[in-house]
Amino acid sequence: MTAAAKRSLLAGLRWTSLRLRLVVVFALVALTAAVSASGIAYWLNREAVLTRTQDAALGDFRQEMQNRAASLPLHPTKDDLQNAAVQMASSSPGYSVLLVDKRDGDKPIVGNSNLDTFTLDNVPLSLQQQVNRKQPTEAGNTYPYHLFWQRTSIRGTPYLVAGTRIIGGGPTGYMLKSLDQERQDLNSLAWSLGIATGLALVGSALLAQAAATTVLRPVQRLGDAARKLGEGKLDTRLVVSGTDELADLSRTFNRAASSLEKKVADMSAREESSRRFVADMSHELRTPLTAITAVAEVLEDEADSLDPMIAPAVHLVVSETRRLNDLVENLMEVTRFDAGTARLVLDTVDVADQVTACIDARAWLDAVDLDAERGMMVRLDPRRLDVILANLIGNALKHGGSPVRVSVRTDGDELVIEVRDHGPGIPEDVLPHVFDRFYKASASRPRSEGSGLGLSIAMENAHIHGGDITAANSPDGDGAVFVLRLPRDAEELTRTARDHGAEARDDEGDAT
């Protein structure tokens, strides 16, 4: 299975995925509709079946009571009742009959068509009371006795029980009709409706899957294209087909990608042109600066013998020449960082010796308090570490207050060098910008002795080692603190960069 297929499968399984939500919504709608339709159909069919069976049995029972039970003698014997019940049951649509009459002392005489299935105990007491209760005759009710019925369950089987009395004197009749066949028919109907509901649910899920595939496949392609675009592959485009909203979205994406590619190309071209201009300008300035620097040094040596009116001008020319030379060198270094051509030249050094050499070379021994134990060996670029330290310590001496304290320690796999001065600190609004190029803390003093690139170059040198520099004010309010963090072994960083470069070249080879 490819990585894209795995991503697609996992995306479809997430609870937050649109595909799953679409399938669930379709399934819920189909389930609700199917259950509602099945429930209504079952209820209507149930009422129709039971009503049809009930009306047929009750109508036949009423007719039999009128034809047979009403023709019995006024005081029938048990045999008369028995024969009449059997005759009524034999001509009925499958029900049992029970006839009850009373003798003196209210002793009941019972005749039934089937002693095993129907006795007076099977008739609910409430139904017996209702059947035997004489109703008052009035305009809306001309008969004192009526036919009453009730559905009941006997030993788990549903039955229809009904009863009535002969008007004007005669036996009371009851009938018992089994509804088991109707229950079986309704159970079969329920199973059929359940199967239909399940099939509807499966069909809705398949339909939702098809709809999700139709809708989400272009969305997925759009997401993959946007991901590639975010990874820097600005030539990514979508194949547009159709005239629907998704096709319009794909066309809009292609237009946006083309516009973005053009703008990035223009910006890259301008940036490359600017970088080349700075590099060429810096390179071209080095030759005349070398001659100017040589002349300035000669003038500086002869400054004491020159006219006192000219000497200050000579000193100013020498100072500005050195400042211009530093600026050109810094611009060359910044250009190398921007072009990505800066490389590390690693060596294993003793950090204490390296910091001491940096301070000694610039005659800062009297102004710097060093706290570093010998024997802390690290693998890094000594020249770039010297540039970082020179900028941090020089900045502390120039803008902070003496004494400047430099402490060196290790923290796990990191080398930590802390440079602290005892000056007024850094204003809070300046702290976020101290490493910006050409940033001036005061707009009223845009010109200073520095180039405005020192801390920026120090940060770039820290980054190329895989480290970082942070600036903050001392918690006790006495001076600023710069903390440099570098990996103790930058070899791993350069090895990873080489591996990534090799992989990129391999990918380009595969693409071609």
N, C-alpha and C positions, 0 to 999 in steps of 0.2 A: 504493500500500500504506500502510495506516495505521500510526501509531507502535506501537499495541498489537500489530498483526499482525507487525511487524518484530521486536518484543521476543519474541513467541511463537516466531517462526522461529529467531531467534538462540539462544533458550533451548533449543530442540529440537536445535540443532546442537552445543551445547557437550558436550564429553566427560563433563562432570560432571552433565549433565542426567539426570533420572530417566527421561524418555521414551526417550532413546538407550540408556541402560543396560537398560531393559525390553525394547526391541527386540533388542538384542544378546543378552541372556540367552535370550529366546524363540528367536532364530535359532540360538544355540549348542545349546540343548536339542534343537530340531528337527533340526539338522544331525547331532548325535551319534546321535539315535534313527534317523534315516534312513540314515546311513552304517552303523550297526550292523546294522540290519535288512537293508539291501541287501547288506552283506558276508556275513551269514549265509545269505541267500537265494542269493547267487551261489555260495558255497562248497558248499551243499547240492545245488544244481542241477548244478554242475560235477561233483561226485562221482557224482551219480546218472547223468548223461549218460555220463561216461567209464566208469563201472562197467558200465552196461547194454551199451554198445558193446563194451567189453573182454570181458565175460562171453559175449556172443553170438559174437564172433569166436573166442575161445579154445575155447569148447564145440564150435563147428563144426569148428575145426582139429583138435581131439582126435578127433572122430568120423571125420573124413576120414583122419587118420593110421591109425586102427584099420581102416577099411574098405578103403582103397586102398593106402597105403604098406605095410601089413602083409601084403598079398596079393602083393607083388612077389616075384620069385625071390630065392633066397639071395644070388646074385651078379648083380644086375640090370645091364643095359647102360645106357649114357647115354641111349639112346632110351627104354628102359623108365622111367627116372627122369623124362625130359622129358615123356613122355605122362602119367605119373601126376601130375606137378606141374600140368600144364595142366588135367587133369580135376578135380583138387582145387580149383584156383583158379576154374574155371568154375562150380562149384557152391557157391562160398563167397560170403559177404556182403561182397564187394568187397575181398579181400586177395590178395596175391601169395604164391606158394609156391616154396620152394627146398628140393630134396632132395639130400642129400650121402651118397655111399657111398665106401668105400675099397677099393682093390685091393692087391695085394701091393706092399710097399714104401711103404704108407700114402699112395699116390697117390690124391688124391680124384677122384671122378667126380661131376659136378654136373649136375643137371637143374632148370631153373627155368621158371616160367610166363611170365616177362617179363624178358628180359635188360636192358631199358632202365631198369627201375625197381627191380629187386631182384637184388643179387649178394651173394656171401659177404662182401664188404667192408662191406656195409651192416649186417652183424650185429656188435654190439659184442663185442670179444674176451672180456670178462668173462662175457657170456651164453653164448658158445660153450664156454668152460671149464666153466661150471656145468652145461650140458646134457650134455656128454660125460663128466662126472665120475660114476663109478659109486658109488652110495650103498650103505652096508652095510645088509643086510636084517636086521630084528630084529622084535620084537613090535609096535613102534609104526610100523614101516616095512616093508611087504611087497614093495615094488617098488624095483629098483635105479636106475631112471631115472624122472624126473618131467618135467612140463611147467613150463617157466620162461618168464617174460615180463619185458619192460622197456619203458618209454616213453623214446623218444629223439627227437632232432631231426636231420633230414637236409636240408641246404640251406634252413634256416628253416622247414621244414614238420614238424609233429609226427607221429610214427608210433608204433604199437605193434608191437614185435618180440617174437616168441615162438618157442620151439623145444623139441623133445623127440626121444627115440630110441625105436626099436621094441625092445621087450624080447624077448630071445632071438635077436637078430641081425636086422639090417635097416638101412635107411637112417636117417639123421638128417634130420628135417624142420624147416624154419623158415618162418614166415609173417610178412608185413609188411602191416600195416593202417594206412592213412592216417587221421589224426584231424583233417584240415583242416576237414571239414564240421562236426565237433563244435566246433572252435575258432571258426568263424564264428558258429555258433549261440550259443556262450558270449559272444562279443563283442557280438552283438546284444542278448543278455540284459544285459550290462554297460551298454550304452548306454541300454537301457530303464530299468534301475535308476538310472543317473546322472540321467536326465531326471526320474524320479520323485523323486529326492533334491532336485533343483533346484526342482521344483514344491512339494515339502514345505517347502523353505527360504523360497520366496516366500510361500507360504501362511502360514507361521509369522510372517514379518515383517508381513504384512497383519493377521494376528490380533493380534500384539503392538501394532501401531499403533492398532487399534481398541480394544484393552484400555487402552492408554496414554491414548487420547483420553477414554475413558469415566471413567478414574480421575483423570487429571491435569487435566481441564477444571475440575472443582470445586476442585481444589487450586490451580489458577492463579487462579480467581476469588477464592478465599480469600486468596491472596498479594496480588492487586491491592487487595482490600478492606483488608487489613492495611497495605499501603503508603499508601493514602489516609488510613487512620486515623492512621498515623504522621505524615502531613503536616498533621494538624489537622482533617480532615473527619470530625468525630465523629458525623455523621448517617449515615455509611456503614453499610449493612446488606446482607446476603446473602439472595437468594431461596432458600427452603428447599423442596426437593421430595424425596419418598421417605422411607424409614425406615431406611436403612443407616447405617454408621458415619460416612460423609461428611456425611450430613444431620444427624446428632447433632453433629458438629463445627461445622457451619454454625450450628446453633441455639445452641451454646455461644458461638461468636464473636458472634452477635447479642446474646446476654445480656450478654457482657462489654463490648461496645461501648455498649450502653444504660447499663450501670452506670457505665462510664467517662465517658460524656457527662453523666450526671446529677452525678457527683462533680465533674467539671471545671466544670459550670455552677454548682454550689453554691460551689466554691472561688472561681470568678470573681466570683460575686455577693458573697461575703464580702470578697474582696479589694477589689472596687469600693466596697463599703460602708465598709471600713476607710479606703480612700484618700479617699473623700468626707468621712468623719469628720475625718481629719487636715487635709484642705484647709479644711473649714468651720471646724474649731477654730482653725486658724492664722489664717484670715481674721477670725474673730470676735475673736481675741486682739489683732489689730493695733490696733483702735480704742482699747480701754482701755490698751494698751501705749503708744500715742502720748501719751495724757494722763499716764500714769505717768512716761514718759520725760521729758516736759516738766517735771513737778513735781520729778523727781529732779535734773534739770540745775539748776533753781532752788535746790534744797537744797544741791547741790554748790557753787554759787557763794557761798552763805551759810554754808558749813560752818565757815569760819574765825571767824565771829562767834557761832557757837552755843556752848552749854555744852560743855566738854571731855568730859563724860560722854556727851553725845548725838552728838558728831561721828563717832566710830567707827561708830555705828549708821547714820548718814547715808551714810558712805562705803560701807558694806556694802550698803545699799539701792540706791545708785547702781550699784555693780558688778554686783549680781545682776539689776538691771533691764536693764542692757546685755547681760548674758549671756542673759537670757530673750528679749530682742529678737533677738539673733543666732540663738538656737535656733528661734524662730518663722520667721525668714527662711529658715533652712536647711530647716526642715520644708516650707515652701512650695516651695522649689526641688526638694526630693526628691519631693514630690507631683507636680510638673510632669514630672519624669523618669519616674516610675512610670506616669503617665497617658499618656505619649507625646506630650505637648503642647509639650515643649521644642524650640525651633527655633534654628537658627544664623542670625545676622545677620552676613554676611561683609563683610569690608573688607580692603583691601591695606594692610599695616602694616610698619614697620621693626621687627624683633624687638628689636633693642638699645634703641630708644626706648621700646618697650612695656614691657620688663623694667625699665628705668630709672624709668619713670613709676610702675610698681607699687611699687617699693622706696621711691621718694621720697614717694609719697602716704602711706606708713605710717611714715615717718621711720626707715627702716632703712639709710640710706646708710652710716652709720658701722660697722654690724655685718655688712654684706654685701660680699663681694669679687666684683665682676662681671667676667666675661671674655666679651665679646661684641663682634664687629666690626659696625660700622654698614654699612648697605647690604644686609643680608639681608632681602629683601622676601618676605613670605608672605601668603597669602590665607586668613584665618580669622576667627573671631568674637573681637574684642578684649576684650569684656567677660568672656567665658568664659575666655579665656587669663589675664586678670587674676585671676579667681577661682582658677584652678589654681595660678598662681604664688604668690598670697597664702597659700593653704593650705600649699603645699609649703615655702615660705621661712619662714612663721610657725611651722610645725611644727618645722622645723630649729632656729630660734632658741629655741623654747620648751623642746623636749625634747633637743636636741643641745647642741653646744658651739661657741662662737665660735672662729675666724671661720667664717662660712657662705660657701661659694664657689658661685657660680652661673656655669656655663659654657654657652655657646650655640654650636652648630655645625650644619652640614647634613651629611646622609648620604644621597646620592642624591636621591630625591624626598621625603625626610623631614627634618623639623626636630627636632633633639635638644637638649633642655635638661636639664642635669644639676645637681642641687642636692645639695651635700655639706656635712655638718657635721663637727665634730671632737669629738663627745660620746662616750659609752660604747657607742654602737651600739644595735641592736635585738636583743633576745633571740631565739634561733632559734625558740622555740615561739610567738613573737608575730608573726614575719615573715609567715606565711600569712594573718594576720587584720588587718593594719594598715589595710586598705581596707574592712573590715566596718563596718557602721553600729553606732554606740553600743558599739563594742568597747573594753574597758578592759584595759590590759596587766596590771593588778594587781587582783585581786578585793578586796583589802583597802582599795583607794582607788577606789571606784566613782564618786566625785565629783571632778571636776577643773574647771579653768577653761574648757575647751573643751566643745563640744556633743557631740563624738563623731561628728560628721557631716562634718567638713571634708575629710578624705582621701577619704571615700566620694563626696562631691560633686565633688571634683577628678577622681576616676576616671570618674564619669559624664560630666563635661564633656570629658574626653579621648576617651571612647568615642563621643560624639556627633559629634566631629570625625573619627572613624575612626582614632583613635590609642590609646595605651595608656600606663600608668605602671607601672614596676617598682620594687620596693624591695629593697635588699640592704645588707649591711655592707661597708665598705671592705676590700679584700683585705689591707691592712696592719694591719687591726684598729683603725683610728683613725676612728670615726664611721660614720654611715649615709649611703647614697647613694640618692637618688631620681632616676630617669631618666624624663623625659617625651618621648614620641615622637609627633609629629603630622605628617600629610601637609602638604607645603608649599602645596598648593592643595586646599582642602576643597570647592571648587566642584564638582569631579567627583563627590564623595560626595553632595552635595545634589541634583545633577542625576540621579544614579542612583536616589536615593530618590524623586524626583518621577516618574521613568519607571516605577518599580515600582508606585507608587501609582496612576498612570494605567492600567497594565496590570491591576491588581486591580479597578479600577472597570469597565474594559471587560469583564473576566471576569464580574463580577456582572451587568452589563447583558446579556451573552450568556446567562447562566444564567436570568435572568428572562424 
